[in-house]
Amino acid sequence: MESDRTGNSVVRPPQRPMKWTSRSFHFDHHPGTFPAVLSRFRGAVPRMAEVFHETPGDLLRHRPGGKWCILQHAGHLLVLDSLGEVRLDDYLSGKEVLTPADMGNRETETGDYERGDPARILGWFHDTRQALAERLSALTPDQVSRRSFHGRLNMEMRLIDWVCFMCEHDDHHLAVMAAIRAEGLLREPPATPRAG
């Protein structure tokens, strides 16, 4: 923890990640690393659970600056797993161009996730992620190396690259969720119990 010039502790808000659509990507994972990539992919569920743990409901629903709240970010990852199922089918069927994402995020915006039950959202995410991870874990080395074109990134991606890309997307939203939580807890520290 940092201190100011007088020696008092200074707690700084967490740094937010850069805008997702401003990022560029370069992938060079060897196909033999796919089991480790899959482990990272599965790890999004316990990381989301960690953000939810002991977070007050009002903070889970707080929309800083009118942007998405923690539950909406979680719902967005749930929505993107549905796209993941479609894109996996794209690879396996030999489709040359991957199905595009809805960059307007209509399904997230209209999904009412901010009013949802956190445990239920986490359970849905667990189930969709587990189902997609099981399909991915059954792939052969040849399938992991299949290629298709990602339109928004304007680049060809192997299937392993695409799963790494999904992991990066998870990391981005989980980092934003953690930052919203930390900023909220800094703004409203827990009440000190009264002496009895």
N, C-alpha and C positions, 0 to 999 in steps of 0.2 A: 504494500500500500504506500502511496506517495505521501509526502508531507509538504506543507507550505513553508514559507520562510520563518514562521513563528513556531513551527514544530507540530502544528495541528494536522491531523490526518485529512487527506483529500481523496475523496472517492470520485473517480471520473466515469462518466457513462461509457458503455462499451462502444467500440467502433462498429459502424454499420458497413456491410459489404457494398461494393460498387453496384450500379444498376446492372441487372442481369443481361439486358439486351445490348449493353456496351461491351460485354466481354467477348474475347476471341479465344479459340481453342486449338490446341495441337495435341494429337494423340499418337503415342508410339508404344503402347503396351504390347508386350509379347502375348500371343494367344495362351501361352502356358500360365499366365497370371490370372486367367479368368476366374478360378476359384476364389482368389483373394478379392477380385473386383466384386464377385457375387456376395462375399461376406460383408463388404462395405455397403452394398445395395440393401442387404437385409438389415443392416445396422440402423437404418433410418427410423425404424419403429421404436426401439428402446430410446433413441435420442429424442424422438417426439414425446415419449412418455416422461422423460426427464424434464422437458420444458413444462409439461402439464403439472408435474408433481408439486403439490402444495402451492400452486398458483391460484390466487383468488379468482372467482368466476368473473368479477367485474374487470379484472386485468386481462383475462383471456379474451374478453370482448371489447377491450379498449382499442379505439381506432386512432392512433397518433397521427395528427395532421389530416384526418379524414381518410387515411390509407387503410389497408387491410389490417384487421386484428389478428391475434395469434390463431384463433380458430379458423379464420378465413385462409390463412397461409396453410394450415393443416388440411383444410378442405381442398385447396388447390393441388396439393400433392396427391390427395386421393383421386381427384379428377384426372391428373396426369398419368396415374397408373392405368386408367382405362385407355388412354392414348397409347400407353406402353404395350398393352395387349395387341392393339391394332398394328403398331409398328413392328412388333415381333412377327406377326403374320405377314407383314410386308417383306421382311427379310426372308422368311421361310418359303414364301411363294415366288421369290426372285423378282419382286417389284423393283423397278429401277429408281423410283423416287419415293421417299418416305411420305406417308400421310402427314400433311402439315398440322401444326398446332393452331388452335384458335387464339391468335395474339390479342384479341379483345377480351379474352377470359370470361366469356358470357356465362359459362356453366358455373364458374366460381362465384361470379358476381350475383347470380340468381339462386345460388344453392342454399341460402339462408344459414350458412354454417355458423355465423356469429350468434345465432339463436339456438344452436344445437347443443346437445349434451356432449361434453368433452370425452367421457368414457366411451360413448357410442361412436364418435368420430374416430377415436384411437382404435377401437375394435374394427371398424370398417377398414381403416388403413392397414391394420395388421393382416386382415383377411385378403385384401387385394394385393398387397405386397408379397404375402406368402404365396399366393397363387401364381403370380408372375415369376417370382424367384424359383418356384418349383419347375415351371416350364423352362426357364433359362438353364437350370442345373442339369437338365436332361439333354442339352445340346452336345453335338459332336465337335471336335476341334475344327472340322471343315465348316460347320455351320457358324461357329463363333467368328470365323474369318470372312463370312459373306459380306458383300458390299452393297450399299445403296446410297442415294444422293439426298443430303439434307438441304432443303431449299433455302431456309432462312440463313443458315450458316454458309451457304454456297460452297459446300464441300462434300466429297464422298466420305462415307464413314463405314468402317467395318462394324459388325454387330458388337464386338467388344468395345469399340470406341463409343458407340451409342449408349451402352450400359454405363460406361464411365461418365458420359455426358449427363445421364439421368442422376448419377451420384453427385455430380457437381451441382445440378439443379436442386437436389435434396439439401446439400450443404448450404447453398445460398439461402433457401427459405428457412431452414432450421437456425441459421445464424441470425436472420432477421427476427425470428420468433424469440430467440434467446435474448436479443438486444431489447426488444419491446418489454419482455419480462423484467430484465435487469433495470431498465430505465424506470419502469413502473414501481418496482420495489425501492429504488432510490428516492423516487418522488414521494412515496407513501410508505415510510418504514413501519414495520409491524408495531402495534401498540404494546407498551410495556405493561406487564401484569401489575396490578396494584398489590401493595404489601398487605398481608392479612392480619 
